[in-house]
Amino acid sequence: MSDSPAPLADPHLVYDAAEGRRDLVILGSTGSIGTQAIDLVLRNPDRFRVTALSAAGGRVALLAEQARQLRVRTVAVAAPDAVPALREALREQYGTGEPLPEILAGPDAAAQLAASDCHTVLNGITGSIGLAPTLAALEAGRTLALANKESLIVGGPLVKALAKPGQIIPVDSEHAALFQALGAGTRADVRKLVVTASGGPFRGRTRSELADVTREQALAHPTWAMGPVITINSATLVNKGLEVIEAHLLYDIPFDRIEVVVHPQSYVHSMVEFTDGSTLAQATPPDMRGPIAIGLGWPVRIPDAAPAFDWSKASSWEFFPLDDEAFPSVGLARHVGTLGATAPAVFNAANEECVDAFLAGRLPFNGIMDTVTVVVAEHGTPATGTSLTVADVLEAETWARARARELSAKATAEARA
């Protein structure tokens, strides 16, 4: 391990540990990560100041309210047709005579904000559309609090080429846990990483028992409140497969030394096993404000960022092996992660399309991973020996989405025949 490259996320190397109040840009401010980050900021005005917000554009009233609460300079929406409604919502929030923040719009707006003058960019966007803002933030030299795992999955080599040691602070609960636990030893001391999974709403079910599960059942996560795409990814355990790839890229640990274990209570967020036999686990009640606080404040901890355990009350913590037959997503993710190049982008894009099809009632639950598996197999082994480009990623994603839609439509037609 001592001869391997420096990890992207390393608690021993902090790219910018400046004291004082930090200027932040929050991307995806109206989503789950963004709203919780803003809650944290509003409770700590002496530590953080938000200069800009971005959102997709579907919740302009909330975006306008956030802009007024935080007194930001700029707001951005990905959908240009949302601008009139956003401007009207801002006028209602600010009243007459008070200047409105600058408004940016379009698919490149979030990347513009990511490169703007600030200390830290929180990328809370969902999906691979977060890649461009991730690259923009890194290229501009900003500290990147990364909640958008997909940008690292689909553009791993691109991200690694730009990121300076310690420039990325992970915000996923699992990777924030690994980040903290890794601080207890050197890289040479690490035997393996253990990524925990709640098991989702269908833990313990066989593959055949998953055949007829409904959209409502899949969206009923037992421990976390998340957006629909991430919740379905948790139900299929695709989310855990993506996290295995992300852990490999962030910490430069081989795939055969990254293990997944099911932990229904979601108290232990991940663990690091060291060569002396000891295992360090990071544990808190399920609440994303803790990992967000690590991303925004590291190496300084934010007091009372999230609830702590009440150790005066009895509780039971359980751990189970992963059922690879019922949930093949983790094994497939390891496969595409090992292939590298555009294979992870194909996996992620096909999955996003299949999740949409399942949510719309066009694909059964087991059909999500069945279809993704076919798309990955048809993509084959990506070409090696050439540098990955953004164009390569976009081309692979476009093909994977189209092929996943074709296969989903075929499955729907066959089911109705």
C-alpha positions in Angstrom: 0.0 0.0 0.0 2.8 2.4 0.7 3.7 2.6 -3.0 0.1 3.2 -4.2 -1.2 6.7 -5.1 -2.4 9.0 -2.4 -6.1 8.6 -1.6 -8.6 11.2 -2.7 -10.0 11.5 0.8 -7.5 11.3 3.6 -8.1 12.6 7.1 -4.4 13.1 7.6 -4.2 15.5 4.6 -6.6 18.4 4.6 -6.3 20.6 1.5 -7.5 23.7 3.2 -8.0 23.9 6.9 -8.6 27.6 7.2 -10.0 28.9 10.4 -12.9 31.4 10.7 -16.2 31.5 8.9 -16.3 29.5 5.6 -18.1 30.7 2.5 -20.1 27.8 1.0 -21.8 27.0 -2.3 -24.6 24.5 -2.0 -25.6 22.5 -5.1 -28.9 20.7 -4.9 -30.1 23.0 -2.2 -33.8 21.9 -2.3 -33.0 18.2 -2.0 -32.5 16.1 1.1 -28.8 16.8 1.5 -29.2 20.5 0.7 -32.0 21.2 3.1 -30.2 19.5 5.9 -27.0 21.4 5.1 -29.0 24.7 5.3 -30.4 23.7 8.6 -26.8 23.2 9.9 -25.7 26.5 8.4 -28.6 28.4 10.0 -27.7 27.0 13.4 -24.0 27.9 13.0 -24.0 31.4 11.4 -20.6 32.2 13.0 -19.0 29.2 11.2 -20.6 29.3 7.7 -22.0 31.7 5.1 -23.7 30.5 1.9 -22.9 32.6 -1.1 -24.8 30.7 -3.8 -27.5 28.0 -4.2 -28.4 25.7 -7.1 -31.4 23.4 -7.7 -33.0 21.6 -10.6 -35.9 24.1 -10.7 -38.9 22.0 -9.6 -39.2 23.7 -6.1 -38.7 27.4 -6.8 -40.7 28.5 -3.8 -38.4 26.6 -1.5 -35.3 27.8 -3.4 -36.5 31.4 -3.0 -37.1 31.0 0.7 -33.6 29.5 1.1 -32.1 32.4 -0.8 -33.8 35.0 1.5 -32.9 33.1 4.7 -29.2 32.9 3.7 -29.0 36.2 1.8 -27.1 34.6 -1.0 -25.5 36.5 -4.0 -26.6 34.0 -6.7 -29.2 31.3 -7.3 -29.1 28.9 -10.2 -31.6 26.5 -11.7 -30.9 23.8 -14.3 -34.2 24.3 -16.1 -34.3 27.7 -17.9 -38.1 27.6 -18.1 -38.2 27.8 -14.2 -36.7 31.3 -14.2 -39.9 33.3 -14.4 -41.5 31.4 -11.5 -38.3 31.7 -9.5 -38.1 35.4 -10.1 -41.7 35.8 -9.0 -41.0 33.6 -5.9 -38.0 35.8 -5.0 -40.0 39.0 -5.3 -42.5 37.5 -2.9 -39.8 36.6 -0.4 -37.8 39.8 -0.7 -40.5 42.3 -1.1 -40.3 45.6 -3.0 -37.3 47.8 -3.0 -34.9 45.0 -2.0 -32.4 43.8 -4.7 -32.9 40.2 -5.8 -29.9 37.8 -6.0 -28.4 37.1 -9.4 -30.1 34.3 -11.3 -28.3 31.8 -13.5 -30.0 29.1 -15.5 -29.2 26.2 -17.8 -27.3 22.8 -17.6 -24.0 24.6 -16.9 -25.3 26.9 -14.1 -24.3 24.5 -11.2 -20.8 24.1 -12.6 -20.5 27.9 -12.8 -21.4 28.2 -9.2 -19.0 25.4 -8.3 -16.1 27.4 -9.7 -17.2 30.7 -8.0 -15.3 32.3 -5.2 -15.9 30.3 -2.0 -14.1 28.0 0.4 -16.2 24.8 0.1 -18.6 23.4 -2.5 -21.2 21.0 -1.2 -22.3 18.8 -4.2 -25.7 17.4 -3.1 -27.0 16.9 -6.7 -28.4 13.5 -7.4 -27.2 11.6 -10.5 -24.3 11.7 -12.9 -25.3 15.3 -13.9 -23.2 16.2 -10.8 -19.9 15.3 -12.7 -19.4 18.7 -14.3 -19.8 20.6 -11.0 -17.5 18.2 -9.3 -14.8 18.8 -11.9 -15.4 22.5 -11.9 -15.0 22.8 -8.1 -11.8 20.7 -8.1 -10.3 22.7 -11.0 -11.0 25.9 -9.3 -9.2 24.7 -6.2 -12.3 24.5 -3.9 -12.7 22.0 -1.1 -15.3 19.6 -2.3 -17.8 18.2 0.2 -19.0 15.3 -2.0 -22.4 13.8 -1.5 -22.9 13.2 -5.3 -21.3 9.7 -5.4 -22.3 9.3 -9.1 -19.8 11.9 -10.3 -17.0 9.9 -8.8 -18.4 6.6 -10.1 -18.8 7.7 -13.7 -15.8 10.0 -13.9 -13.3 8.4 -11.5 -10.1 8.9 -13.5 -11.2 12.4 -14.4 -11.8 13.3 -10.7 -8.5 11.6 -9.6 -6.6 13.6 -12.2 -7.8 16.9 -10.8 -8.1 16.4 -7.1 -5.3 17.4 -4.8 -4.6 15.4 -1.7 -7.3 16.1 0.9 -9.4 18.3 -1.4 -12.4 15.9 -1.3 -14.3 15.3 1.9 -16.9 12.6 1.5 -20.5 13.3 2.8 -22.1 9.9 2.3 -22.6 8.5 5.8 -20.6 5.4 5.0 -17.6 7.2 3.5 -17.7 9.9 6.2 -17.5 7.0 8.6 -14.5 5.4 6.8 -12.9 8.8 6.6 -13.0 9.3 10.3 -12.0 5.7 11.2 -9.0 5.8 8.9 -7.6 8.6 10.9 -6.7 6.1 13.6 -3.9 4.5 11.6 -1.7 4.8 8.5 -2.7 3.4 5.2 -0.2 0.5 5.7 -2.2 -0.4 8.8 -5.4 -1.0 7.0 -6.5 -4.6 6.3 -9.9 -3.9 4.9 -12.9 -1.6 4.8 -16.3 -2.8 5.9 -19.2 -0.9 4.4 -22.5 -1.3 6.3 -25.9 -1.6 4.6 -29.3 -1.4 6.3 -30.6 -4.1 3.9 -33.4 -1.8 2.8 -37.1 -2.6 3.1 -36.6 -6.2 1.7 -33.9 -7.5 3.9 -34.3 -11.3 4.4 -36.4 -11.8 1.3 -35.4 -14.3 -1.4 -35.2 -13.3 -5.1 -38.5 -15.0 -5.8 -40.2 -13.1 -2.9 -39.0 -9.9 -4.5 -40.7 -10.5 -7.8 -44.0 -8.7 -7.0 -43.0 -6.0 -4.6 -44.6 -2.6 -5.2 -43.4 0.9 -5.7 -44.8 1.9 -2.3 -43.1 -1.0 -0.6 -39.7 -0.2 -2.2 -40.0 3.5 -1.1 -40.7 2.6 2.5 -37.1 2.6 3.8 -36.9 1.4 7.4 -34.2 3.8 8.7 -33.4 6.7 6.3 -35.6 9.4 4.7 -34.2 10.0 1.2 -35.3 10.9 -2.3 -37.0 8.3 -4.5 -34.1 7.3 -6.7 -31.7 6.8 -3.7 -34.4 5.0 -1.8 -35.0 2.5 -4.7 -31.2 2.1 -5.0 -31.1 1.2 -1.3 -33.9 -1.3 -1.8 -31.9 -3.0 -4.7 -28.6 -2.4 -2.8 -27.3 -0.7 -6.0 -26.5 2.2 -3.6 -24.2 -0.1 -1.7 -22.5 -1.3 -5.0 -21.9 2.3 -5.9 -20.4 2.9 -2.5 -18.0 0.0 -2.9 -16.7 1.6 -6.1 -16.6 5.0 -4.4 -14.6 3.6 -1.4 -12.1 2.0 -3.8 -11.6 5.4 -5.6 -11.6 7.6 -2.5 -9.2 5.5 -0.4 -7.3 3.5 -3.0 -8.1 0.1 -1.4 -8.5 -2.9 -3.7 -12.0 -4.3 -4.3 -11.1 -7.6 -2.6 -10.5 -5.7 0.6 -13.8 -3.9 0.7 -16.6 -5.9 2.3 -20.3 -5.2 2.7 -22.2 -6.3 5.8 -25.9 -5.8 6.5 -26.6 -3.9 9.7 -30.4 -3.2 10.0 -30.2 -0.6 12.7 -28.0 1.8 10.6 -26.1 2.8 13.8 -22.7 1.8 12.6 -22.1 3.6 9.3 -18.9 1.7 8.3 -15.8 0.2 9.8 -12.1 -0.1 9.2 -10.2 -3.3 10.1 -6.5 -2.8 10.9 -3.7 -5.3 10.5 -3.4 -5.8 14.3 -6.9 -7.3 14.4 -8.7 -4.2 15.8 -11.7 -2.8 14.1 -12.8 0.9 14.4 -16.5 1.6 13.9 -18.0 5.1 13.5 -21.5 5.1 15.0 -24.3 7.7 15.4 -28.1 7.5 15.2 -29.2 7.7 11.5 -29.0 11.4 10.6 -27.2 12.9 7.6 -26.4 16.2 9.4 -23.4 14.5 11.0 -21.7 13.5 7.7 -22.7 16.9 6.2 -21.0 18.6 9.2 -17.8 16.6 8.6 -17.9 17.7 4.9 -18.4 21.3 5.6 -16.3 21.8 8.7 -13.4 19.3 8.7 -11.0 19.2 10.4 -13.1 21.2 12.9 -16.1 19.3 14.4 -19.4 21.2 14.6 -20.9 20.9 18.2 -24.4 19.3 18.3 -24.5 18.8 14.5 -26.6 15.7 15.0 -28.1 13.7 17.8 -25.9 11.4 19.9 -26.8 8.0 21.4 -28.4 7.8 24.8 -26.2 5.1 26.3 -28.4 4.8 29.4 -30.9 2.9 27.2 -30.5 -0.7 26.1 -30.2 -1.4 22.4 -29.3 -4.3 20.1 -27.0 -4.0 17.1 -27.1 -6.8 14.5 -24.9 -7.7 11.6 -25.6 -10.2 8.8 -23.8 -11.4 5.6 -25.0 -10.0 2.3 -27.3 -12.2 0.2 -25.7 -12.0 -3.2 -28.3 -14.1 -4.9 -31.3 -11.9 -3.9 -29.2 -8.7 -4.3 -26.7 -9.2 -7.1 -26.0 -5.5 -7.5 -23.0 -5.3 -5.2 -21.2 -8.1 -7.1 -22.0 -6.5 -10.5 -20.7 -3.1 -9.1 -17.4 -4.8 -8.2 -17.2 -6.2 -11.7 -17.7 -2.9 -13.4 -15.4 -1.1 -10.9 -12.7 -3.6 -11.8 -13.3 -3.0 -15.6 -13.1 0.7 -15.1 -13.1 3.2 -17.9 -16.8 3.7 -19.0 -18.2 0.5 -17.4 -19.2 2.2 -14.2 -20.9 5.0 -16.2 -22.9 2.4 -18.1 -23.9 0.6 -14.9 -25.0 3.8 -13.3 -26.9 5.2 -16.3 -28.7 2.0 -17.0 -29.7 1.7 -13.4 -31.1 5.3 -13.3 -33.3 4.5 -16.4 -34.5 1.2 -14.9 -35.4 2.9 -11.6 -37.4 5.4 -13.5 -39.2 2.5 -15.3 -39.9 0.7 -12.0 -41.3 3.9 -10.4 -43.5 4.4 -13.5 -44.8 0.8 -13.3 -43.1 -0.3 -16.5 -40.6 -2.7 -15.0 -40.8 -5.2 -12.1 -38.5 -4.8 -9.1 -36.2 -7.7 -10.1 -36.2 -6.4 -13.7 -34.1 -3.4 -12.5 -31.0 -5.5 -11.9 -31.8 -8.0 -14.7 -31.9 -5.2 -17.2 -28.8 -3.5 -15.9 -26.9 -6.8 -16.0 -27.8 -7.2 -19.7 -26.7 -3.6 -20.6 -23.4 -4.1 -18.8 -22.8 -7.4 -20.6 -23.6 -5.9 -24.0 -21.3 -3.0 -23.3 -18.5 -5.5 -22.8 -15.0 -4.7 -21.7 -14.2 -1.0 -22.3 -11.1 -0.1 -24.3 -8.0 0.3 -22.2 -4.8 2.3 -22.8 -6.5 5.6 -23.5 -7.4 8.4 -21.2 -11.1 8.7 -20.2 -12.7 11.9 -21.3 -16.0 13.6 -20.4 -17.1 12.9 -24.0 -16.4 9.2 -23.5 -18.6 9.2 -20.3 -21.4 11.0 -22.0 -21.4 8.8 -25.0 -21.4 5.6 -22.9 -24.2 7.0 -20.7 -26.3 7.9 -23.7 -26.0 4.4 -25.2 -26.7 2.8 -21.8 -29.8 4.9 -21.2 -31.2 4.2 -24.7 -30.5 0.4 -24.4 -32.0 0.2 -20.9 -35.2 2.0 -22.2 -35.4 -0.5 -25.2 -35.1 -3.5 -22.9 -37.6 -2.1 -20.4 -40.1 -1.4 -23.2 -39.6 -4.9 -24.5 -40.2 -6.4 -21.0 -43.3 -4.3 -20.6 -44.6 -5.5 -24.0 -43.9 -9.1 -23.2 -45.6 -8.8 -19.8 -48.8 -7.4 -21.4 -48.8 -10.0 -24.3 
